[in-house]
Amino acid sequence: MSRDRIDVHTHYMGGTVARLMESVSLPGGFRVGPWTPEGALEFMDRREIAAQVLSFPMVLAGLPQSGHAVRLARDINEELTGVVEAHPDRFGAFAALPLDTPDDALKEIAYALDELGLDGVALPSNAKGEYFGEPFFEPVLAELARRQVPVFVHPENCPHIDVLGLGRVASIVEFPLDTARNIVNAIYRGVFQRHPGLTLILAHAGGALPTLGWRIAEHSRLGRAPQDAAIDADHVAEVLRGLYYEMALGGSRNSLLPTLEVTGVDHLLFGTDWPAAPVSAVDHNIHHLTGFDGFTAADLAAVERTNAARLFPRLA
């Protein structure tokens, strides 16, 4: 078993985030206890994780007070910087962005990457109903493609969750579907043609996207999918092949086999989703991931460390 895993899906829940989370209910009634770097390091050491890339798991948009999202993003990113500076070999961080306006997001990208030196940017699968491919996200994705930094895409409730969710926990069905919905819209609107430098990491093995890969490509081949760009089945396959797929809650054959149909082992990444995912779920997923009979020892080493080390050389 590897002793130097890099966990690209783990959530910072200290300081400002802890105060925000006090009134938030997580799936299954799970409550996140106080987050500290020391607690995170203990969690990592017990699971042979060398480093974690921290991210903020919520959308900063549509808050009641004007400018509140901007202030929260700045506070969170400066707190993340403090954690990284205290433990530079154990933590990295994706910047949180305010998403009320593209200009707000662009300003924070520049500050977080140029001034704070964070390792990448986190984006939701939608921001209050705005998906990749819509005009809102165009300047943000253009800038991230220009910079060629890793972008962690975390699932979010779709704007119609009250109807589509049927009262179920969103992480069961709606999160995986919203990840797929977001990327399909981006493909059909030509995002990856305009911005070939995008480096996207999709949480949870891309949700439903790999399973739908053939269907998406076939609709393009048959010309039966309304689309705003001249794409074909080969382009769909190329996009799906080039995405990175993080394997938290996706370590079983049910997720691995479809994912390996659309991409290679070199685009799979290790993740835990801790502490939003409880320890028992993390350990269960690691057990299945490391026991997958389709991996060679070299494959597993790539998934657990080598692939992430290419994206985050500072943590190598």
The 8 nearest C-alpha neighbors of each residue, nearest first, counted from 0:
[[1, 2, 289, 47, 300, 299, 296, 3],
 [2, 0, 3, 4, 300, 47, 303, 299],
 [1, 3, 47, 4, 0, 48, 49, 46],
 [2, 4, 49, 48, 1, 47, 5, 304],
 [3, 5, 48, 303, 304, 49, 2, 6],
 [6, 4, 50, 304, 51, 49, 48, 7],
 [5, 7, 270, 51, 269, 8, 50, 52],
 [6, 8, 52, 270, 51, 5, 9, 269],
 [9, 7, 270, 272, 6, 271, 52, 10],
 [8, 10, 272, 273, 53, 271, 7, 54],
 [11, 9, 54, 53, 55, 12, 273, 56],
 [10, 12, 53, 54, 55, 13, 9, 16],
 [13, 11, 16, 17, 34, 10, 14, 55],
 [12, 14, 17, 34, 16, 11, 35, 15],
 [13, 15, 17, 16, 18, 12, 78, 75],
 [14, 16, 18, 17, 75, 13, 19, 74],
 [17, 15, 19, 12, 18, 13, 14, 20],
 [18, 16, 13, 20, 12, 14, 19, 15],
 [17, 19, 15, 16, 20, 21, 14, 13],
 [20, 18, 16, 17, 21, 15, 22, 23],
 [21, 19, 23, 17, 22, 18, 16, 12],
 [20, 22, 18, 19, 23, 17, 24, 16],
 [21, 23, 20, 24, 19, 18, 17, 25],
 [24, 22, 20, 21, 25, 19, 30, 31],
 [25, 23, 28, 22, 26, 30, 29, 20],
 [24, 26, 29, 28, 23, 27, 30, 275],
 [27, 25, 28, 168, 29, 24, 170, 169],
 [26, 28, 29, 25, 168, 24, 30, 170],
 [27, 29, 26, 25, 24, 30, 168, 31],
 [30, 28, 27, 25, 26, 31, 24, 277],
 [31, 29, 32, 28, 25, 24, 275, 23],
 [32, 30, 274, 29, 33, 275, 34, 12],
 [31, 33, 34, 30, 274, 17, 12, 29],
 [32, 34, 35, 31, 13, 17, 12, 38],
 [35, 33, 13, 12, 32, 38, 36, 39],
 [34, 36, 38, 37, 39, 13, 33, 12],
 [37, 35, 39, 38, 40, 34, 82, 41],
 [36, 38, 40, 35, 39, 41, 34, 42],
 [39, 37, 41, 35, 40, 36, 42, 34],
 [38, 40, 36, 42, 37, 41, 43, 35],
 [41, 39, 43, 37, 42, 38, 44, 36],
 [40, 42, 38, 44, 43, 39, 37, 45],
 [43, 41, 39, 40, 45, 44, 38, 46],
 [44, 42, 48, 40, 46, 41, 45, 47],
 [43, 45, 47, 41, 46, 42, 48, 40],
 [44, 46, 42, 43, 47, 41, 48, 40],
 [47, 45, 43, 44, 48, 42, 2, 282],
 [46, 48, 2, 44, 45, 43, 3, 49],
 [49, 47, 4, 43, 3, 46, 50, 44],
 [48, 50, 3, 4, 5, 89, 47, 43],
 [51, 49, 89, 5, 90, 48, 6, 4],
 [50, 52, 6, 90, 5, 7, 53, 91],
 [53, 51, 91, 92, 7, 90, 6, 9],
 [52, 54, 92, 10, 9, 11, 51, 91],
 [55, 53, 10, 93, 11, 92, 56, 9],
 [54, 56, 10, 11, 57, 95, 53, 12],
 [57, 55, 54, 10, 58, 153, 11, 123],
 [56, 58, 55, 59, 123, 155, 153, 95],
 [59, 57, 60, 126, 123, 56, 98, 155],
 [58, 60, 97, 68, 98, 57, 96, 61],
 [61, 59, 99, 98, 62, 58, 68, 97],
 [60, 62, 99, 63, 59, 127, 68, 98],
 [61, 63, 60, 64, 68, 67, 59, 65],
 [64, 62, 61, 65, 67, 66, 60, 68],
 [65, 63, 67, 62, 66, 68, 61, 60],
 [66, 64, 67, 63, 62, 68, 61, 69],
 [65, 67, 69, 68, 64, 70, 62, 99],
 [66, 68, 70, 64, 69, 65, 71, 62],
 [69, 67, 97, 71, 59, 70, 66, 60],
 [70, 68, 97, 72, 66, 67, 71, 73],
 [69, 71, 73, 67, 68, 72, 74, 66],
 [70, 72, 74, 68, 73, 69, 75, 67],
 [73, 71, 75, 69, 74, 95, 70, 96],
 [72, 74, 70, 76, 71, 75, 77, 69],
 [75, 73, 71, 77, 72, 76, 70, 78],
 [76, 74, 78, 72, 77, 73, 71, 79],
 [77, 75, 79, 73, 78, 74, 94, 72],
 [76, 78, 80, 74, 79, 75, 73, 81],
 [77, 79, 81, 75, 80, 76, 74, 82],
 [80, 78, 76, 82, 81, 77, 75, 83],
 [79, 81, 77, 83, 78, 82, 84, 76],
 [80, 82, 78, 84, 79, 83, 85, 77],
 [83, 81, 79, 85, 80, 84, 86, 78],
 [84, 82, 87, 80, 86, 90, 85, 81],
 [83, 85, 81, 87, 86, 82, 80, 90],
 [84, 86, 82, 83, 87, 81, 80, 90],
 [87, 85, 83, 89, 84, 88, 90, 82],
 [88, 86, 83, 84, 89, 90, 85, 91],
 [87, 89, 86, 90, 314, 50, 313, 83],
 [88, 90, 50, 86, 87, 49, 51, 91],
 [91, 89, 51, 83, 50, 52, 87, 88],
 [90, 92, 52, 83, 53, 51, 118, 117],
 [93, 91, 53, 52, 118, 117, 54, 94],
 [92, 94, 120, 119, 54, 121, 118, 53],
 [93, 95, 120, 76, 121, 119, 111, 92],
 [96, 94, 72, 121, 55, 76, 120, 93],
 [95, 97, 104, 72, 98, 107, 94, 59],
 [96, 98, 59, 68, 69, 104, 72, 103],
 [99, 97, 60, 100, 59, 104, 96, 101],
 [98, 100, 60, 97, 61, 103, 101, 68],
 [99, 101, 103, 98, 102, 104, 135, 97],
 [102, 100, 104, 103, 105, 135, 139, 98],
 [101, 103, 105, 104, 100, 106, 139, 138],
 [104, 102, 100, 106, 101, 105, 97, 107],
 [103, 105, 101, 107, 97, 102, 96, 106],
 [106, 104, 108, 102, 107, 103, 101, 139],
 [107, 105, 109, 103, 108, 104, 102, 110],
 [106, 108, 110, 104, 109, 105, 111, 96],
 [109, 107, 105, 111, 106, 110, 112, 104],
 [108, 110, 106, 107, 113, 112, 111, 105],
 [109, 111, 107, 114, 113, 108, 112, 106],
 [112, 110, 115, 108, 109, 107, 117, 114],
 [111, 113, 116, 117, 109, 110, 115, 114],
 [112, 114, 110, 109, 116, 111, 115, 108],
 [113, 115, 110, 116, 111, 112, 109, 117],
 [116, 114, 111, 117, 112, 113, 110, 80],
 [115, 117, 112, 113, 114, 111, 118, 80],
 [118, 116, 112, 115, 92, 111, 119, 93],
 [117, 119, 92, 93, 91, 116, 311, 112],
 [120, 118, 93, 149, 148, 150, 117, 94],
 [119, 121, 93, 94, 150, 151, 95, 149],
 [120, 122, 151, 93, 150, 95, 94, 152],
 [121, 123, 152, 151, 153, 120, 124, 150],
 [124, 122, 153, 125, 152, 154, 155, 126],
 [125, 123, 154, 178, 155, 181, 153, 152],
 [126, 124, 130, 123, 129, 128, 127, 155],
 [125, 127, 129, 128, 123, 58, 98, 130],
 [126, 128, 129, 125, 158, 60, 61, 157],
 [127, 129, 158, 126, 125, 130, 157, 159],
 [128, 130, 126, 125, 127, 133, 135, 131],
 [131, 129, 125, 181, 133, 132, 128, 124],
 [132, 130, 185, 133, 136, 181, 184, 129],
 [133, 131, 185, 188, 190, 184, 130, 134],
 [132, 134, 135, 131, 130, 136, 129, 137],
 [135, 133, 137, 136, 132, 138, 131, 129],
 [136, 134, 133, 137, 101, 129, 138, 100],
 [135, 137, 139, 134, 131, 138, 133, 140],
 [136, 138, 134, 140, 139, 135, 141, 132],
 [139, 137, 141, 140, 136, 142, 101, 135],
 [138, 140, 136, 142, 141, 137, 105, 143],
 [141, 139, 143, 137, 142, 138, 144, 136],
 [142, 140, 138, 144, 139, 143, 137, 194],
 [143, 141, 145, 139, 144, 140, 138, 146],
 [142, 144, 140, 146, 145, 141, 147, 148],
 [143, 145, 197, 196, 147, 141, 146, 142],
 [146, 144, 142, 143, 147, 141, 196, 197],
 [145, 147, 143, 144, 148, 142, 196, 197],
 [148, 146, 144, 196, 145, 143, 197, 198],
 [147, 149, 119, 146, 143, 150, 198, 144],
 [150, 148, 119, 198, 199, 151, 120, 147],
 [151, 149, 199, 120, 121, 119, 200, 198],
 [150, 152, 121, 200, 199, 122, 201, 120],
 [153, 151, 122, 201, 123, 200, 121, 124],
 [152, 154, 123, 202, 124, 122, 151, 155],
 [155, 153, 124, 174, 178, 123, 177, 152],
 [154, 156, 124, 123, 174, 125, 157, 153],
 [157, 155, 160, 158, 174, 173, 169, 154],
 [156, 158, 160, 159, 155, 177, 128, 125],
 [159, 157, 128, 160, 127, 156, 161, 125],
 [160, 158, 157, 161, 162, 163, 164, 156],
 [161, 159, 164, 163, 162, 157, 158, 156],
 [160, 162, 159, 164, 163, 165, 166, 158],
 [163, 161, 160, 164, 159, 165, 166, 158],
 [162, 164, 160, 165, 161, 159, 173, 166],
 [163, 165, 160, 166, 167, 162, 161, 169],
 [166, 164, 167, 163, 162, 161, 160, 168],
 [165, 167, 164, 168, 161, 162, 163, 169],
 [168, 166, 165, 164, 169, 171, 172, 170],
 [167, 169, 170, 26, 171, 166, 27, 164],
 [170, 168, 173, 171, 174, 172, 167, 164],
 [169, 171, 174, 168, 172, 173, 26, 175],
 [172, 170, 169, 168, 173, 174, 175, 167],
 [173, 171, 175, 174, 170, 169, 176, 168],
 [172, 174, 169, 176, 175, 177, 170, 171],
 [173, 175, 170, 154, 177, 176, 172, 169],
 [206, 176, 174, 207, 178, 177, 173, 172],
 [177, 175, 173, 179, 178, 174, 207, 180],
 [176, 178, 180, 174, 179, 175, 173, 181],
 [177, 179, 181, 175, 176, 180, 124, 154],
 [178, 180, 208, 176, 177, 182, 181, 207],
 [181, 179, 177, 183, 178, 182, 176, 184],
 [180, 182, 178, 184, 179, 183, 130, 124],
 [181, 183, 185, 179, 184, 180, 186, 178],
 [184, 182, 186, 180, 185, 181, 179, 187],
 [183, 185, 187, 181, 182, 186, 188, 132],
 [184, 186, 132, 182, 131, 190, 188, 183],
 [187, 185, 183, 189, 188, 184, 190, 182],
 [186, 188, 226, 184, 189, 185, 227, 228],
 [189, 187, 227, 185, 132, 186, 228, 190],
 [188, 190, 228, 192, 186, 187, 191, 185],
 [191, 189, 185, 193, 192, 188, 132, 194],
 [190, 192, 194, 195, 193, 189, 186, 238],
 [193, 191, 189, 190, 194, 195, 186, 228],
 [192, 194, 190, 191, 195, 189, 141, 196],
 [193, 195, 191, 196, 192, 144, 190, 197],
 [196, 194, 191, 197, 192, 193, 144, 190],
 [195, 197, 144, 194, 147, 145, 198, 146],
 [198, 196, 144, 195, 194, 147, 199, 143],
 [199, 197, 149, 150, 196, 147, 148, 200],
 [198, 200, 150, 242, 151, 197, 243, 149],
 [201, 199, 243, 151, 244, 152, 150, 242],
 [202, 200, 205, 244, 152, 245, 243, 151],
 [203, 201, 245, 153, 205, 204, 152, 244],
 [202, 204, 247, 246, 205, 249, 206, 245],
 [205, 203, 244, 246, 245, 206, 249, 202],
 [206, 204, 201, 203, 208, 202, 244, 207],
 [175, 205, 207, 204, 208, 203, 178, 176],
 [206, 208, 175, 176, 210, 179, 209, 205],
 [207, 209, 179, 211, 205, 210, 206, 212],
 [210, 208, 212, 258, 211, 257, 207, 261],
 [209, 211, 257, 208, 212, 207, 258, 213],
 [212, 210, 208, 214, 209, 213, 215, 207],
 [211, 213, 209, 215, 214, 210, 208, 216],
 [214, 212, 216, 215, 211, 217, 210, 209],
 [213, 215, 217, 211, 216, 212, 218, 210],
 [216, 214, 212, 218, 213, 217, 211, 219],
 [215, 217, 232, 219, 213, 214, 218, 235],
 [218, 216, 220, 214, 219, 215, 213, 221],
 [219, 217, 221, 223, 215, 224, 216, 220],
 [218, 220, 222, 216, 217, 231, 232, 221],
 [221, 219, 217, 232, 218, 222, 231, 216],
 [222, 220, 218, 223, 219, 217, 224, 216],
 [223, 221, 219, 220, 224, 218, 225, 217],
 [222, 224, 218, 221, 219, 225, 220, 217],
 [225, 223, 218, 222, 219, 226, 221, 187],
 [226, 224, 223, 227, 187, 222, 219, 218],
 [225, 227, 187, 228, 224, 188, 229, 230],
 [226, 228, 188, 187, 189, 229, 225, 230],
 [229, 227, 189, 188, 226, 230, 187, 186],
 [230, 228, 231, 227, 226, 189, 187, 188],
 [229, 231, 228, 234, 219, 232, 187, 189],
 [230, 232, 219, 234, 233, 220, 235, 229],
 [231, 233, 216, 235, 220, 234, 219, 236],
 [232, 234, 236, 235, 231, 237, 216, 230],
 [233, 235, 237, 231, 232, 236, 230, 238],
 [236, 234, 232, 238, 233, 237, 216, 239],
 [235, 237, 233, 239, 234, 238, 240, 232],
 [236, 238, 234, 240, 235, 239, 233, 241],
 [239, 237, 241, 235, 240, 236, 234, 242],
 [240, 238, 236, 241, 242, 237, 261, 235],
 [239, 241, 262, 237, 238, 261, 242, 236],
 [242, 240, 238, 239, 237, 243, 262, 266],
 [241, 243, 239, 199, 240, 200, 238, 244],
 [244, 242, 200, 266, 267, 201, 199, 245],
 [243, 245, 204, 267, 201, 200, 205, 268],
 [244, 246, 268, 202, 204, 203, 269, 267],
 [245, 247, 249, 204, 203, 269, 270, 250],
 [248, 246, 270, 271, 203, 249, 272, 245],
 [249, 247, 203, 284, 250, 246, 271, 281],
 [250, 248, 246, 247, 254, 203, 204, 251],
 [249, 251, 288, 284, 287, 246, 248, 255],
 [252, 250, 253, 287, 254, 249, 255, 288],
 [251, 253, 255, 254, 256, 250, 291, 287],
 [254, 252, 251, 255, 256, 257, 249, 250],
 [255, 253, 249, 252, 251, 256, 257, 258],
 [254, 256, 252, 258, 257, 253, 251, 259],
 [255, 257, 259, 258, 252, 254, 253, 260],
 [258, 256, 260, 210, 209, 259, 255, 254],
 [257, 259, 209, 255, 260, 256, 261, 262],
 [258, 260, 262, 256, 257, 261, 263, 255],
 [259, 261, 257, 258, 262, 256, 209, 263],
 [260, 262, 259, 258, 240, 239, 209, 257],
 [263, 261, 240, 259, 260, 258, 266, 239],
 [264, 262, 265, 259, 266, 240, 261, 267],
 [263, 265, 266, 267, 298, 302, 259, 262],
 [264, 266, 263, 267, 306, 301, 302, 298],
 [267, 265, 243, 264, 263, 244, 262, 268],
 [268, 266, 244, 302, 264, 265, 245, 243],
 [269, 267, 245, 302, 244, 246, 307, 303],
 [268, 270, 303, 6, 246, 302, 245, 7],
 [271, 269, 6, 8, 247, 7, 246, 245],
 [270, 272, 247, 273, 281, 8, 9, 6],
 [273, 271, 9, 8, 276, 275, 247, 270],
 [274, 272, 276, 275, 9, 271, 10, 277],
 [273, 275, 276, 277, 272, 10, 31, 9],
 [276, 274, 273, 272, 277, 31, 10, 25],
 [275, 277, 273, 274, 272, 280, 281, 278],
 [278, 276, 280, 279, 274, 275, 281, 273],
 [277, 279, 281, 280, 282, 276, 273, 274],
 [278, 280, 282, 281, 277, 283, 276, 284],
 [281, 279, 283, 278, 277, 282, 284, 276],
 [280, 282, 278, 284, 279, 283, 271, 285],
 [281, 283, 285, 279, 284, 280, 278, 286],
 [284, 282, 280, 286, 281, 285, 279, 287],
 [283, 285, 281, 287, 250, 286, 282, 248],
 [286, 284, 288, 282, 287, 283, 289, 281],
 [287, 285, 283, 284, 289, 288, 290, 282],
 [288, 286, 290, 284, 251, 285, 289, 250],
 [289, 287, 250, 285, 291, 290, 286, 284],
 [288, 290, 286, 287, 291, 285, 299, 0],
 [289, 291, 287, 288, 286, 292, 285, 294],
 [292, 290, 288, 293, 289, 294, 287, 252],
 [293, 291, 294, 290, 295, 289, 252, 288],
 [292, 294, 291, 295, 256, 298, 290, 252],
 [295, 293, 298, 292, 299, 291, 296, 297],
 [294, 296, 298, 297, 299, 293, 292, 300],
 [295, 297, 299, 298, 300, 294, 301, 0],
 [298, 296, 300, 295, 299, 301, 294, 302],
 [299, 297, 295, 301, 294, 296, 300, 302],
 [298, 300, 302, 296, 301, 297, 294, 303],
 [299, 301, 297, 303, 298, 302, 304, 296],
 [302, 300, 305, 298, 306, 299, 304, 303],
 [303, 301, 268, 299, 267, 300, 304, 269],
 [302, 304, 4, 269, 300, 301, 299, 5],
 [305, 303, 4, 5, 301, 307, 306, 302],
 [304, 306, 301, 308, 307, 300, 309, 302],
 [307, 305, 301, 309, 308, 304, 265, 302],
 [306, 308, 310, 309, 304, 305, 311, 268],
 [307, 309, 315, 311, 305, 312, 310, 306],
 [310, 308, 307, 306, 312, 311, 305, 315],
 [309, 311, 307, 308, 312, 149, 306, 148],
 [310, 312, 308, 313, 309, 314, 307, 315],
 [313, 311, 315, 308, 314, 309, 310, 307],
 [312, 314, 311, 315, 308, 88, 91, 118],
 [315, 313, 312, 311, 88, 308, 50, 91],
 [314, 308, 312, 313, 311, 309, 305, 307]]
